[in-house]
């Protein structure tokens, strides 16, 4: 299945397409308010999508509420360290608003929130490097191996290169000269926040805490880049990453119902967030 397309509507950026069966307002330009809300709605209706999804600052939320959007998750101080960021949605098909496996989702969340925070590992035994343009082929190959499908075309070296040239920083763990795990921090320097995402580890190297090593390493790097708030959107039915973020001191912010297509099916996603100091 082809990944959904990313395009601009006026000065805002949206992703839309049949893979996720939604319109996702990824980057709102306040200059586009209030008309952008109607344009997102019209795009969803035009293509017959079942969900509209938007990441907005708290001051913009009333414009979306007028169109029937509700917030599914909230991240305090996400916008410039001053006000909350909201993940808002409107279902154009109410069947999509009901998670398919609510029992599993509840079990994962209860388990994750019951975890004790763990200190950052020393990292002396792990070789973590910031990945550069020369690493895009290896990085794309890693994602192609780990994920059957993914919300964005991370298997495409050209797409990975575009991400690096924008505001996304990638880090990887090497075993000898082989890239065995990676993750990224997708920075929004305007909002002064970053999404901690794209965690992937080759199957034969799992069970060694790669995600925890990468997460703490990225946090340390972002402290030098005037980033105040970190967040992630993790698969709600997966114990692994929810536990990792909880153990690393992140707070649960809400569940996005049937939000993201992964491995051929729509999955609900949990939002976790954390404040960090800057240096």
C-alpha positions, 0 to 999 in steps of 0.5 A: 500500500502506498503511503499517504501524501503530504501537501500544503493547504495554504500555509499549513501542512497536511497528510492524507490518503487511503492508507490511514483513511484520514486527514492529518493536520500536521502543522497548523499555520495560525495565519490560516485560521479559521478557514483551514478547519473547513478546508480539512473537513472538505478534503475528508468529505471529498475522499470519503475518509473516516477520520479528521485529525489535527495537532493544534495549540490550545488557543486554536482549539475553539476554531476546531471545536466549532466544527465538532472536533474533540481532543483525544490527547493533550500535552502540557506546555507543548506550544513554546513551553507556554500552553498545551498542544492538543490532538483533536479529531472528528470522526466522519464514521462513528464506527471508527471512534470505538477501539477494537481491543479496548481490553488489551489497550487497558492492560498495556496502559495499566502495566506501563503506568505501574512501572518505576522510573529507571535512570539513564544507562551509562551507555559505555557499552553501546555505540550511539551515533548521530546519523548523517546523510551518508547513513540514509541507505543503511537507515532506510534498509533498517526500516524496510527490514523491521516494518511491513508497512509504516505511516511514512515511507521510511524505507525510501532513502530519498524520504529519509534524506528529506527528513534529515534536511528538514528538522529531524535528527536520527540516532543509531546504534551500531554493532561493529559496522552494522546499523542495528537500531535507530530512532529519531527526534522530529523537532518543531523549533517554532513550537520548541517541542520534538516527537520521539519516534521511528524506533526500530531494532533488528529482531536479532538485537532486541532485548538489550534495551536499545530503545531506552539507550536511544531515548535517553541519548536523544533527550540529552542531545535535544537539551542543547537545541532549545527544545522544552517538551518531548512527546511520542505517539506509541502503539496502544496495544504494544507493551514494549514502547509504552513501558519504555516511555513510562520508565523513562519518566514520560506521562500518559496524555491520552489515546488516539482511537483507530488512528494510524495504519501499521502493518496493514491495520488501523491501530489506536495510539497512546500519547506520552509526554515529558518536559526537559530542561535546556542548556 
